[in-house]
Amino acid sequence: MNTELIHNKTYAHRLPPTLLEQARGYANYHEDGVFSDKEITGIGNIAGRTLLNTIITSLERIAFNGDPLQFLLVQTTYQPFISLFHITGITDEHPELRGIPNYSSALVIELRRGSAPDDRDFLRVKFRNGTT
């Protein structure tokens, strides 16, 4: 339905008024349940754990001054987003992030070094849900 809405302007006019909202609600509920788990080692968190491994390995390389890696881009589907948000506890503070992110969503994780004399590294995380 979502793809049809994007590519067919008259599609929404042929549907009952609340059908799209209900369909999104059911889809979000279903996908949130499938791609999350109460335990970090649970099967629902496989997508997030797989992505988290790539993120942590890359951040370790970026933090090491002798490694040429300075930027990493990972393009993925929505399932790792859902799982990663649950693993990190983001959905506890922002329940609106439960469910399917919009198309063109982006998650940016930036490794920053503090200014002297405190030169510890820290992370800045930004999520943009869609293009708007």
C-alpha positions as CSV (number, residue, x, y, z in Angstrom):
1,M,0.0,0.0,0.0
2,N,2.8,2.4,0.9
3,T,4.5,2.0,-2.5
4,E,1.2,2.4,-4.3
5,L,0.6,5.6,-2.4
6,I,3.9,7.0,-3.5
7,H,3.6,6.1,-7.2
8,N,-0.2,6.5,-7.7
9,K,-1.8,9.8,-6.7
10,T,-5.4,8.6,-7.1
11,Y,-4.9,5.4,-5.0
12,A,-5.6,7.1,-1.6
13,H,-8.9,8.6,-2.8
14,R,-10.3,5.1,-3.5
15,L,-9.7,3.8,0.0
16,P,-11.9,4.3,3.2
17,P,-10.7,7.3,5.2
18,T,-9.0,5.4,8.1
19,L,-7.7,2.4,6.2
20,L,-4.1,3.7,5.6
21,E,-3.7,4.7,9.2
22,Q,-4.9,1.3,10.4
23,A,-2.8,-0.6,7.9
24,R,0.4,1.3,9.0
25,G,-0.5,0.7,12.7
26,Y,-0.9,-3.1,12.1
27,A,2.3,-3.2,10.0
28,N,4.3,-1.3,12.6
29,Y,3.0,-3.5,15.4
30,H,3.9,-6.7,13.4
31,E,7.4,-5.6,12.3
32,D,8.2,-4.2,15.8
33,G,7.3,-7.6,17.3
34,V,9.3,-9.6,14.7
35,F,12.4,-7.5,14.7
36,S,12.9,-6.9,18.4
37,D,13.3,-9.1,21.5
38,K,13.5,-8.5,25.3
39,E,16.8,-10.2,25.4
40,I,19.7,-8.8,23.5
41,T,20.6,-12.3,22.4
42,G,17.1,-13.1,21.3
43,I,16.2,-14.0,17.7
44,G,14.4,-10.8,17.0
45,N,17.6,-8.8,17.5
46,I,19.7,-10.7,14.9
47,A,19.3,-7.8,12.4
48,G,20.4,-5.2,15.0
49,R,23.3,-7.3,16.3
50,T,24.6,-7.9,12.8
51,L,24.6,-4.1,12.1
52,L,26.0,-3.3,15.6
53,N,29.0,-5.6,14.9
54,T,29.8,-3.6,11.7
55,I,29.3,-0.3,13.6
56,I,31.5,-1.2,16.6
57,T,34.3,-2.6,14.4
58,S,34.3,0.5,12.3
59,L,34.3,2.9,15.2
60,E,37.3,1.0,16.7
61,R,39.1,1.4,13.4
62,I,38.2,5.1,13.1
63,A,39.3,5.8,16.7
64,F,42.7,4.3,15.9
65,N,44.8,7.1,14.4
66,G,46.9,4.7,12.3
67,D,43.9,3.2,10.4
68,P,42.9,4.9,7.1
69,L,39.2,4.4,7.7
70,Q,37.5,7.7,8.4
71,F,34.0,7.2,7.1
72,L,31.7,4.3,6.8
73,L,28.4,4.2,4.9
74,V,26.0,1.3,5.5
75,Q,22.8,1.0,3.4
76,T,20.2,-1.3,4.8
77,T,16.6,-2.1,5.0
78,Y,14.3,-1.1,7.9
79,Q,14.6,-4.3,10.0
80,P,18.1,-3.4,11.5
81,F,16.8,0.0,12.4
82,I,13.9,-1.5,14.4
83,S,16.2,-4.0,16.1
84,L,19.0,-1.5,16.8
85,F,16.6,0.9,18.4
86,H,15.4,-1.8,20.8
87,I,18.9,-3.0,21.6
88,T,20.1,0.5,22.5
89,G,16.9,1.3,24.4
90,I,16.0,4.3,22.2
91,T,12.4,3.1,21.9
92,D,12.0,3.3,25.7
93,E,12.5,7.1,25.5
94,H,11.1,7.6,22.0
95,P,8.2,5.1,21.5
96,E,7.3,6.8,18.2
97,L,10.4,5.0,16.7
98,R,8.7,1.6,17.2
99,G,7.8,0.2,13.8
100,I,8.8,0.8,10.2
101,P,10.9,3.9,9.5
102,N,9.9,6.0,6.5
103,Y,11.7,5.7,3.2
104,S,15.0,7.6,3.1
105,S,15.5,7.4,6.8
106,A,19.1,7.9,8.0
107,L,21.0,7.1,11.2
108,V,24.2,8.9,11.7
109,I,26.7,7.9,14.4
110,E,29.6,10.3,14.7
111,L,32.8,9.6,16.7
112,R,34.0,12.9,18.2
113,R,37.2,13.6,20.1
114,G,36.9,16.0,23.0
115,S,39.1,19.1,23.1
116,A,42.3,19.2,25.2
117,P,43.0,18.5,28.0
118,D,40.1,16.0,28.0
119,D,40.7,14.1,24.7
120,R,38.2,11.3,25.3
121,D,36.2,10.1,22.4
122,F,32.4,10.3,22.5
123,L,29.5,9.4,20.2
124,R,26.8,11.7,18.7
125,V,23.8,9.9,17.3
126,K,21.2,11.5,15.0
127,F,18.2,9.8,13.4
128,R,16.2,11.4,10.6
129,N,12.9,9.6,9.8
130,G,12.3,10.1,6.1
131,T,13.0,13.1,3.9
132,T,10.7,15.7,5.6
